[in-house]
Amino acid sequence: MANVLMFHHAQGLTPGVDAFADVLREAGHTVTVPDLFDGRTFLEPGDGLAYAEEIGFQELEDAGVRIAGRFPHEMVYLGFSLGVLPAQRLAQTRPGARGAVMISGCVPLGVFDDSWPAGVPVQIHGMDADPIFVDEGDLSAAENLVESSAEAELFLYPGSSHLFADISLEDYDETAAPALTARVLDFLARTDA
């Protein structure tokens, strides 16, 4: 089964992030979810982003890379929103990546590397009317990645929620989240094949 290193979003390591990891574990995958916020969680996304800015986005990325150094190179990297930063960086720059799943976020090519690495499949998931995903450039970055790599898949779900896959938050979408989960489980099964 797949080894997954999963990074939480700006509201921290919420019960919903843990629940998502548990679903993957129940399917037989090994999932590690580091807490980049040292136990802090936030009710409001803005408060979490303010805390992330205080730590420094670069430091959060670097912490993800340091944590990955404790594990084999053959990992699938998964990130929710803010967690896409270390997940995508690792998938693009750490040799041996088995795949990447980016939920509600995508960093433009050229930030970590000019191209997506050959042989590393990637799924990107987002809502088609999410103002953060659409208006802040993540959707454009995702579309560009899909155009430039046969390894990339983009899945858009109807709605405007940002953290729609976190069952512990108001943004949770009971239609889109199960569809996303099924696609991620299929993806992990394929990367393990």
C-alpha positions in Angstrom: 0.0 0.0 0.0 1.0 3.6 -0.4 3.1 5.6 2.1 1.5 9.1 2.5 2.9 12.2 4.1 -0.1 14.5 4.6 0.0 18.2 5.5 -2.9 20.1 7.1 -4.4 23.4 6.2 -4.3 26.9 7.8 -6.8 26.0 10.5 -4.3 23.4 11.8 -4.5 19.6 12.4 -8.2 19.5 12.9 -10.3 16.5 13.7 -11.4 16.5 10.1 -7.9 16.2 8.8 -7.3 13.3 11.2 -10.6 11.8 10.0 -9.5 12.0 6.3 -6.2 10.3 7.3 -8.1 7.6 9.1 -10.1 6.8 5.9 -6.9 6.4 4.0 -5.5 4.2 6.8 -8.7 2.0 6.8 -7.9 1.3 3.1 -4.5 0.0 4.1 -2.3 3.0 3.5 0.3 4.3 5.9 -0.4 7.9 6.6 1.7 10.3 8.6 0.2 13.7 9.4 2.7 16.1 11.1 1.4 19.0 13.1 3.2 22.0 11.7 1.3 24.3 14.2 2.4 22.4 17.4 -1.1 21.6 18.6 -2.7 24.9 17.7 -6.0 24.9 15.7 -8.0 27.9 14.7 -11.8 28.4 14.3 -11.3 31.0 11.6 -9.1 30.5 8.5 -7.8 34.1 8.8 -6.5 33.4 12.3 -4.7 30.4 11.0 -3.2 32.3 8.1 -2.1 35.0 10.5 -0.3 32.4 12.6 1.2 30.9 9.5 2.5 34.3 8.5 4.0 34.7 12.0 5.9 31.4 11.6 6.7 32.2 8.0 5.4 30.3 5.0 9.0 29.4 4.0 9.6 28.0 7.5 6.4 25.9 7.2 7.7 24.5 3.8 11.1 23.9 5.2 9.6 22.1 8.2 7.7 19.8 5.8 11.0 19.0 4.0 12.8 18.3 7.2 10.0 15.9 8.3 10.0 14.2 5.0 13.8 13.5 5.5 12.8 11.0 8.2 10.9 8.9 5.7 11.8 6.9 2.6 11.8 8.9 -0.7 9.0 6.7 -2.1 6.1 8.7 -0.7 2.9 10.2 -1.9 2.6 13.8 -0.7 -0.8 15.2 0.1 -1.7 18.7 1.1 -4.8 20.7 2.0 -4.7 24.4 1.0 -1.7 25.8 3.0 -0.4 22.2 3.2 0.0 22.1 -0.6 3.2 24.3 -0.2 5.3 21.5 1.4 3.5 18.7 -0.4 4.0 20.2 -3.9 7.6 21.2 -3.1 8.5 17.7 -2.0 6.7 16.1 -5.0 8.5 18.4 -7.4 12.0 18.4 -5.9 12.5 15.2 -3.8 13.6 12.3 -5.9 11.5 9.2 -5.7 8.1 10.7 -5.1 5.3 8.3 -5.9 2.7 10.9 -6.4 1.0 14.1 -5.1 -2.5 15.1 -4.1 -3.3 18.8 -3.8 -6.6 19.8 -2.3 -7.8 23.4 -2.6 -4.4 24.7 -3.7 -1.8 24.6 -6.4 1.5 26.5 -6.7 2.5 27.7 -10.2 5.2 25.9 -12.0 8.4 27.8 -11.7 8.2 28.3 -8.0 9.7 25.0 -7.0 10.8 23.7 -10.4 10.1 24.8 -14.0 8.3 21.5 -14.8 6.4 18.7 -13.2 8.7 15.6 -12.7 8.1 12.8 -15.2 6.6 9.7 -13.7 5.0 11.4 -10.7 1.2 11.4 -11.0 -0.7 14.3 -9.4 -4.3 15.0 -8.6 -5.5 18.6 -7.9 -9.0 19.1 -6.4 -10.9 22.3 -5.9 -14.3 23.9 -6.0 -15.2 25.8 -9.2 -16.4 28.9 -7.3 -14.1 28.9 -4.3 -12.9 32.5 -4.2 -9.5 31.5 -2.8 -8.8 28.6 -5.2 -10.2 30.5 -8.3 -9.4 34.2 -7.6 -5.9 33.8 -6.0 -4.4 31.9 -8.9 -4.5 28.3 -7.8 -7.0 27.2 -10.5 -4.8 28.9 -13.2 -1.7 27.1 -11.8 -3.6 23.8 -11.8 -4.8 24.3 -15.4 -1.3 25.1 -16.5 0.1 22.0 -14.7 -2.5 19.8 -16.4 -1.7 21.3 -19.8 2.0 20.8 -19.3 2.0 17.3 -17.9 0.3 14.1 -18.9 0.7 13.0 -15.2 -1.7 15.6 -13.9 -5.5 15.5 -13.3 -7.7 18.4 -12.2 -11.0 17.7 -10.5 -13.4 20.6 -10.1 -16.5 20.3 -7.9 -19.5 22.6 -7.9 -19.5 25.0 -5.0 -17.7 27.8 -3.3 -16.3 26.1 -0.1 -12.5 26.1 0.4 -11.9 23.4 2.9 -14.7 21.2 1.6 -13.1 17.9 2.5 -12.7 18.6 6.2 -15.7 17.1 8.0 -15.0 19.1 11.1 -15.5 22.5 9.5 -18.5 24.4 8.2 -17.0 24.4 4.7 -17.5 20.6 4.5 -19.5 19.6 1.5 -21.3 16.2 1.9 -21.5 15.7 -1.9 -18.0 16.8 -3.0 -16.0 15.4 -0.1 -17.0 11.7 -0.7 -16.3 12.1 -4.4 -12.9 13.5 -3.7 -12.1 10.8 -1.2 -13.1 8.1 -3.7 -10.7 9.6 -6.3 -7.9 9.9 -3.8 -8.3 6.2 -2.8 -8.3 5.2 -6.4 -5.2 7.3 -7.0 -3.4 5.7 -4.0 -4.3 2.3 -5.2 -2.8 3.1 -8.7 0.4 4.6 -7.2 0.8 1.4 -5.2 0.4 -0.9 -8.2 
